[in-house]
Amino acid sequence: MGPIDLALERKTESGWGVLAVEGEVDLYTSPQLRDAVNGMIEEGHERIVLDLTSVGFMDSSGLGVLVTALKRIRERDGSLALVCPEGSVHKVLTITGLDKVFPIHRSVAEATAA
């Protein structure tokens, strides 16, 4: 069995760039996520929402991508918000204390209204 694929879907909502992520974010798939987020930043998106609702698993490499993206977007006075309802990814963010670093919302609509 090969690595689980990661599905990424980009859209714009209320002036925010939204990246919907589906699958598992791990050592094999985190470079895809990093490239997608970096691409959005390079295109000039200053406010980005990562919708992690359909992510079943995220390891430390995925967390590293999130932290690096937050740093890059803050250097440009931008914002990075996460959509992450209760579940394993939310638990990882809480355990690592990253729930205090990232604004975490229950829905994309809530995140883009902030």
Secondary structure, 3 states (H helix, E strand, C coil): CCCCCCEEEEEEECCEEEEEEEEEECCCCHHHHHHHHHHHHHCCCCEEEEEEEEEEEECHHHHHHHHHHHHHHHHCCCEEEEECCCCHHHHHHHHCCHHHCCCEECCHHHHHHC
